[in-house]
Amino acid sequence: MHSSRVTENDPCLVLHCDYPIRNQLYSLELSALGKDDQRVNKIRVPVLPEFKVVGSCKGLLYLSDSSAKGIVYVYNPFTRDYIELPKSTELLHQYPV
């Protein structure tokens, strides 16, 4: 999985939308902001029909299965490469913020 291909040449924002349809990802090219030809592209996530975006770093997304299965992936939305991470051996606690 390589993340620098897109982020260094043409920075963009990745947007996660849950309304009106759940689990939609879009990219917005920052170079197109304020121009008439703004590019908003839908990003398809082939690995999970229902997911949460848990985090991101250098263009890679950390996705968690919305079900209670505890499956997590690192996903490159530009190359569509992904890897499933091994399940944690420690009990994870989630606290509301």
GUMAR-545544 format. One record per residue: residue number from 1; x, y, z of N, C-alpha, C in turn. Coordinates in nm, 4 decimals, decimal comma, m for minus. Layout:
! residues N
+-----+----------+----------+----------+----------+----------+----------+----------+----------+----------+
| seq |      nc1 |      nc2 |      nc3 |     cac1 |     cac2 |     cac3 |      cc1 |      cc2 |      cc3 |
+-----+----------+----------+----------+----------+----------+----------+----------+----------+----------+
| NUM |        X |        Y |        Z |        X |        Y |        Z |        X |        Y |        Z |
...
+-----+----------+----------+----------+----------+----------+----------+----------+----------+----------+
END
This chain:
! residues 97
+-----+----------+----------+----------+----------+----------+----------+----------+----------+----------+
| seq |      nc1 |      nc2 |      nc3 |     cac1 |     cac2 |     cac3 |      cc1 |      cc2 |      cc3 |
+-----+----------+----------+----------+----------+----------+----------+----------+----------+----------+
|   1 |   0,0850 |  m0,1181 |   0,0000 |   0,0000 |   0,0000 |   0,0000 |   0,0883 |   0,1227 |   0,0000 |
|   2 |   0,0722 |   0,2056 |  m0,0973 |   0,1545 |   0,3246 |  m0,1075 |   0,0646 |   0,4460 |  m0,1032 |
|   3 |   0,0974 |   0,5428 |  m0,0172 |   0,0077 |   0,6564 |   0,0025 |   0,0553 |   0,7846 |  m0,0614 |
|   4 |   0,1804 |   0,7960 |  m0,1017 |   0,2323 |   0,9253 |  m0,1462 |   0,1986 |   0,9580 |  m0,2909 |
|   5 |   0,1535 |   0,8631 |  m0,3671 |   0,1274 |   0,8840 |  m0,5096 |   0,0321 |   0,9991 |  m0,5352 |
|   6 |  m0,0770 |   1,0060 |  m0,4653 |  m0,1778 |   1,1083 |  m0,4892 |  m0,1590 |   1,2275 |  m0,3977 |
|   7 |  m0,1305 |   1,2043 |  m0,2711 |  m0,1303 |   1,3117 |  m0,1732 |  m0,0224 |   1,4150 |  m0,1986 |
|   8 |   0,0931 |   1,3763 |  m0,2533 |   0,1985 |   1,4726 |  m0,2784 |   0,1730 |   1,5521 |  m0,4050 |
|   9 |   0,1123 |   1,4919 |  m0,5053 |   0,0930 |   1,5573 |  m0,6334 |  m0,0334 |   1,6408 |  m0,6396 |
|  10 |  m0,1397 |   1,5964 |  m0,5811 |  m0,2671 |   1,6665 |  m0,5883 |  m0,3434 |   1,6441 |  m0,4585 |
|  11 |  m0,3180 |   1,7273 |  m0,3574 |  m0,3845 |   1,7062 |  m0,2280 |  m0,5363 |   1,7146 |  m0,2401 |
|  12 |  m0,6038 |   1,6385 |  m0,1556 |  m0,7495 |   1,6392 |  m0,1567 |  m0,8033 |   1,6094 |  m0,0180 |
|  13 |  m0,9309 |   1,6339 |  m0,0018 |  m1,0027 |   1,5979 |   0,1196 |  m1,0838 |   1,4726 |   0,0916 |
|  14 |  m1,0908 |   1,3844 |   0,1899 |  m1,1778 |   1,2678 |   0,1801 |  m1,2915 |   1,2903 |   0,2781 |
|  15 |  m1,4138 |   1,2862 |   0,2272 |  m1,5329 |   1,3141 |   0,3071 |  m1,6128 |   1,1866 |   0,3285 |
|  16 |  m1,6577 |   1,1657 |   0,4517 |  m1,7407 |   1,0501 |   0,4852 |  m1,8802 |   1,1009 |   0,5177 |
|  17 |  m1,9808 |   1,0524 |   0,4455 |  m2,1190 |   1,0976 |   0,4637 |  m2,2061 |   0,9797 |   0,5061 |
|  18 |  m2,2925 |   1,0050 |   0,6011 |  m2,3887 |   0,9032 |   0,6444 |  m2,5320 |   0,9426 |   0,6120 |
|  19 |  m2,5523 |   1,0575 |   0,5493 |  m2,6872 |   1,1025 |   0,5184 |  m2,6884 |   1,1592 |   0,3783 |
|  20 |  m2,7817 |   1,1317 |   0,2940 |  m2,9021 |   1,0518 |   0,3128 |  m2,8773 |   0,9018 |   0,2986 |
|  21 |  m2,7617 |   0,8629 |   0,2435 |  m2,7299 |   0,7207 |   0,2286 |  m2,6063 |   0,6919 |   0,3131 |
|  22 |  m2,6120 |   0,5832 |   0,3891 |  m2,5004 |   0,5504 |   0,4789 |  m2,3738 |   0,5124 |   0,4020 |
|  23 |  m2,2627 |   0,5434 |   0,4665 |  m2,1312 |   0,4973 |   0,4220 |  m2,0942 |   0,5392 |   0,2803 |
|  24 |  m2,1003 |   0,6666 |   0,2559 |  m2,0570 |   0,7209 |   0,1285 |  m1,9254 |   0,7951 |   0,1495 |
|  25 |  m1,8256 |   0,7685 |   0,0657 |  m1,6982 |   0,8393 |   0,0688 |  m1,6829 |   0,9190 |  m0,0594 |
|  26 |  m1,6314 |   1,0415 |  m0,0456 |  m1,6067 |   1,1285 |  m0,1602 |  m1,4703 |   1,1928 |  m0,1448 |
|  27 |  m1,4067 |   1,2259 |  m0,2559 |  m1,2825 |   1,3025 |  m0,2523 |  m1,3066 |   1,4358 |  m0,3222 |
|  28 |  m1,2453 |   1,5401 |  m0,2675 |  m1,2544 |   1,6751 |  m0,3233 |  m1,1126 |   1,7248 |  m0,3443 |
|  29 |  m1,0763 |   1,7526 |  m0,4689 |  m0,9419 |   1,8000 |  m0,5002 |  m0,9261 |   1,9438 |  m0,4523 |
|  30 |  m0,8250 |   1,9686 |  m0,3691 |  m0,8040 |   2,1020 |  m0,3145 |  m0,7622 |   2,2018 |  m0,4213 |
|  31 |  m0,6955 |   2,1567 |  m0,5250 |  m0,6538 |   2,2467 |  m0,6325 |  m0,7736 |   2,3021 |  m0,7093 |
|  32 |  m0,8887 |   2,2374 |  m0,6982 |  m1,0085 |   2,2808 |  m0,7710 |  m1,0987 |   2,3712 |  m0,6879 |
|  33 |  m1,0659 |   2,3950 |  m0,5609 |  m1,1512 |   2,4796 |  m0,4769 |  m1,1620 |   2,6195 |  m0,5354 |
|  34 |  m1,2826 |   2,6710 |  m0,5414 |  m1,3068 |   2,8048 |  m0,5934 |  m1,3133 |   2,8121 |  m0,7444 |
|  35 |  m1,2962 |   2,7008 |  m0,8115 |  m1,3032 |   2,6981 |  m0,9576 |  m1,4377 |   2,6412 |  m0,9998 |
|  36 |  m1,4754 |   2,6695 |  m1,1222 |  m1,6031 |   2,6202 |  m1,1735 |  m1,6032 |   2,4689 |  m1,1939 |
|  37 |  m1,4875 |   2,4119 |  m1,2150 |  m1,4803 |   2,2683 |  m1,2437 |  m1,4319 |   2,1888 |  m1,1223 |
|  38 |  m1,4932 |   2,2147 |  m1,0068 |  m1,4550 |   2,1409 |  m0,8863 |  m1,4790 |   1,9919 |  m0,9083 |
|  39 |  m1,3864 |   1,9124 |  m0,8608 |  m1,3983 |   1,7680 |  m0,8794 |  m1,4320 |   1,7005 |  m0,7476 |
|  40 |  m1,5526 |   1,6472 |  m0,7419 |  m1,5949 |   1,5650 |  m0,6294 |  m1,6178 |   1,4257 |  m0,6864 |
|  41 |  m1,5408 |   1,3314 |  m0,6377 |  m1,5484 |   1,1949 |  m0,6896 |  m1,5947 |   1,0998 |  m0,5808 |
|  42 |  m1,6844 |   1,0107 |  m0,6168 |  m1,7292 |   0,9084 |  m0,5231 |  m1,6214 |   0,8010 |  m0,5134 |
|  43 |  m1,5944 |   0,7574 |  m0,3906 |  m1,4960 |   0,6527 |  m0,3654 |  m1,5712 |   0,5268 |  m0,3241 |
|  44 |  m1,5442 |   0,4197 |  m0,3932 |  m1,6087 |   0,2922 |  m0,3622 |  m1,5222 |   0,2139 |  m0,2642 |
|  45 |  m1,5864 |   0,1573 |  m0,1619 |  m1,5167 |   0,0741 |  m0,0633 |  m1,5598 |  m0,0708 |  m0,0880 |
|  46 |  m1,4765 |  m0,1497 |  m0,1559 |  m1,5182 |  m0,2842 |  m0,1943 |  m1,5220 |  m0,3847 |  m0,0801 |
|  47 |  m1,4543 |  m0,3552 |   0,0288 |  m1,4350 |  m0,4564 |   0,1314 |  m1,5470 |  m0,4614 |   0,2355 |
|  48 |  m1,6105 |  m0,3483 |   0,2648 |  m1,7122 |  m0,3438 |   0,3703 |  m1,8378 |  m0,2707 |   0,3229 |
|  49 |  m1,9537 |  m0,3329 |   0,3333 |  m2,0765 |  m0,2606 |   0,2991 |  m2,1145 |  m0,1588 |   0,4072 |
|  50 |  m2,0874 |  m0,1896 |   0,5319 |  m2,1166 |  m0,1004 |   0,6445 |  m1,9871 |  m0,0793 |   0,7217 |
|  51 |  m1,9447 |   0,0465 |   0,7366 |  m1,8169 |   0,0717 |   0,8020 |  m1,8188 |   0,2045 |   0,8763 |
|  52 |  m1,7207 |   0,2190 |   0,9631 |  m1,6937 |   0,3448 |   1,0319 |  m1,5516 |   0,3852 |   0,9959 |
|  53 |  m1,5311 |   0,5145 |   0,9705 |  m1,3960 |   0,5649 |   0,9513 |  m1,3418 |   0,5958 |   1,0901 |
|  54 |  m1,2458 |   0,5170 |   1,1347 |  m1,1915 |   0,5305 |   1,2695 |  m1,0771 |   0,6307 |   1,2718 |
|  55 |  m1,0032 |   0,6417 |   1,1619 |  m0,8914 |   0,7351 |   1,1563 |  m0,8331 |   0,7403 |   1,0168 |
|  56 |  m0,7345 |   0,8293 |   1,0004 |  m0,6666 |   0,8407 |   0,8718 |  m0,5257 |   0,8946 |   0,8937 |
|  57 |  m0,4378 |   0,8634 |   0,7996 |  m0,3003 |   0,9122 |   0,8041 |  m0,2423 |   0,9040 |   0,6638 |
|  58 |  m0,1949 |   1,0172 |   0,6120 |  m0,1289 |   1,0241 |   0,4814 |  m0,2106 |   0,9596 |   0,3703 |
|  59 |  m0,3399 |   0,9817 |   0,3711 |  m0,4261 |   0,9315 |   0,2654 |  m0,4816 |   0,7926 |   0,2879 |
|  60 |  m0,4326 |   0,7213 |   0,3882 |  m0,4845 |   0,5884 |   0,4188 |  m0,5954 |   0,6005 |   0,5217 |
|  61 |  m0,7000 |   0,5195 |   0,5068 |  m0,8130 |   0,5213 |   0,5990 |  m0,8117 |   0,3960 |   0,6850 |
|  62 |  m0,8451 |   0,4132 |   0,8111 |  m0,8582 |   0,3026 |   0,9059 |  m1,0071 |   0,2788 |   0,9211 |
|  63 |  m1,0563 |   0,1670 |   0,8667 |  m1,1988 |   0,1373 |   0,8640 |  m1,2312 |   0,0230 |   0,9585 |
|  64 |  m1,3434 |   0,0373 |   1,0274 |  m1,3909 |  m0,0656 |   1,1188 |  m1,5262 |  m0,1149 |   1,0703 |
|  65 |  m1,5467 |  m0,2438 |   1,0787 |  m1,6752 |  m0,3036 |   1,0444 |  m1,7807 |  m0,2511 |   1,1413 |
|  66 |  m1,8955 |  m0,2084 |   1,0902 |  m2,0020 |  m0,1550 |   1,1759 |  m2,0666 |  m0,2616 |   1,2627 |
|  67 |  m2,0527 |  m0,3867 |   1,2240 |  m2,1089 |  m0,4935 |   1,3068 |  m2,0159 |  m0,5179 |   1,4258 |
|  68 |  m2,0533 |  m0,6087 |   1,5094 |  m1,9751 |  m0,6374 |   1,6306 |  m1,8617 |  m0,7364 |   1,6051 |
|  69 |  m1,8273 |  m0,7613 |   1,4798 |  m1,7248 |  m0,8603 |   1,4479 |  m1,5834 |  m0,8138 |   1,4820 |
|  70 |  m1,5630 |  m0,6837 |   1,4904 |  m1,4316 |  m0,6312 |   1,5254 |  m1,3292 |  m0,6372 |   1,4142 |
|  71 |  m1,3738 |  m0,6451 |   1,2902 |  m1,2823 |  m0,6502 |   1,1766 |  m1,2399 |  m0,5079 |   1,1420 |
|  72 |  m1,1087 |  m0,4875 |   1,1219 |  m1,0576 |  m0,3554 |   1,0855 |  m0,9653 |  m0,3682 |   0,9647 |
|  73 |  m0,9654 |  m0,2642 |   0,8826 |  m0,8865 |  m0,2606 |   0,7602 |  m0,8120 |  m0,1290 |   0,7506 |
|  74 |  m0,6978 |  m0,1325 |   0,6824 |  m0,6314 |  m0,0119 |   0,6347 |  m0,6603 |  m0,0092 |   0,4856 |
|  75 |  m0,7169 |   0,1031 |   0,4388 |  m0,7668 |   0,1121 |   0,3012 |  m0,7091 |   0,2348 |   0,2322 |
|  76 |  m0,6549 |   0,2162 |   0,1128 |  m0,6093 |   0,3273 |   0,0304 |  m0,7208 |   0,3564 |  m0,0699 |
|  77 |  m0,7946 |   0,4680 |  m0,0524 |  m0,9091 |   0,4946 |  m0,1393 |  m0,8716 |   0,5287 |  m0,2834 |
|  78 |  m0,7453 |   0,5590 |  m0,3093 |  m0,7052 |   0,5982 |  m0,4438 |  m0,6563 |   0,4803 |  m0,5263 |
|  79 |  m0,5962 |   0,3826 |  m0,4620 |  m0,5527 |   0,2617 |  m0,5335 |  m0,6492 |   0,1461 |  m0,5118 |
|  80 |  m0,7382 |   0,1605 |  m0,4138 |  m0,8349 |   0,0587 |  m0,3714 |  m0,7687 |  m0,0648 |  m0,3096 |
|  81 |  m0,6451 |  m0,0509 |  m0,2687 |  m0,5771 |  m0,1589 |  m0,1971 |  m0,6203 |  m0,1559 |  m0,0513 |
|  82 |  m0,6282 |  m0,2720 |   0,0094 |  m0,6623 |  m0,2782 |   0,1511 |  m0,5984 |  m0,4015 |   0,2135 |
|  83 |  m0,5802 |  m0,3938 |   0,3449 |  m0,5331 |  m0,5097 |   0,4199 |  m0,6176 |  m0,5211 |   0,5459 |
|  84 |  m0,6481 |  m0,6441 |   0,5820 |  m0,7191 |  m0,6686 |   0,7070 |  m0,6153 |  m0,6782 |   0,8178 |
|  85 |  m0,6379 |  m0,6054 |   0,9256 |  m0,5461 |  m0,6092 |   1,0382 |  m0,5794 |  m0,7263 |   1,1288 |
|  86 |  m0,4789 |  m0,7833 |   1,1935 |  m0,5062 |  m0,8927 |   1,2872 |  m0,5928 |  m0,8435 |   1,4022 |
|  87 |  m0,6755 |  m0,9323 |   1,4529 |  m0,7609 |  m0,8949 |   1,5660 |  m0,6753 |  m0,8697 |   1,6886 |
|  88 |  m0,7168 |  m0,7707 |   1,7656 |  m0,6457 |  m0,7362 |   1,8874 |  m0,6677 |  m0,8446 |   1,9922 |
|  89 |  m0,5635 |  m0,8734 |   2,0671 |  m0,5761 |  m0,9714 |   2,1747 |  m0,6199 |  m0,9063 |   2,3050 |
|  90 |  m0,6200 |  m0,7723 |   2,3067 |  m0,6617 |  m0,6998 |   2,4260 |  m0,8049 |  m0,6526 |   2,4096 |
|  91 |  m0,8758 |  m0,6451 |   2,5193 |  m1,0126 |  m0,5961 |   2,5184 |  m1,0105 |  m0,4452 |   2,4997 |
|  92 |  m1,0806 |  m0,3976 |   2,3988 |  m1,0858 |  m0,2541 |   2,3727 |  m1,2114 |  m0,1955 |   2,4338 |
|  93 |  m1,1968 |  m0,0828 |   2,4976 |  m1,3105 |  m0,0135 |   2,5575 |  m1,3361 |   0,1144 |   2,4796 |
|  94 |  m1,4621 |   0,1432 |   2,4549 |  m1,4995 |   0,2679 |   2,3900 |  m1,5733 |   0,3530 |   2,4908 |
|  95 |  m1,5282 |   0,4749 |   2,5036 |  m1,5903 |   0,5683 |   2,5965 |  m1,6469 |   0,6852 |   2,5182 |
|  96 |  m1,7700 |   0,7269 |   2,5475 |  m1,8256 |   0,8434 |   2,4783 |  m1,7468 |   0,9687 |   2,5143 |
|  97 |  m1,7319 |   1,0550 |   2,4164 |  m1,6575 |   1,1789 |   2,4380 |  m1,7527 |   1,2952 |   2,4445 |
+-----+----------+----------+----------+----------+----------+----------+----------+----------+----------+
END
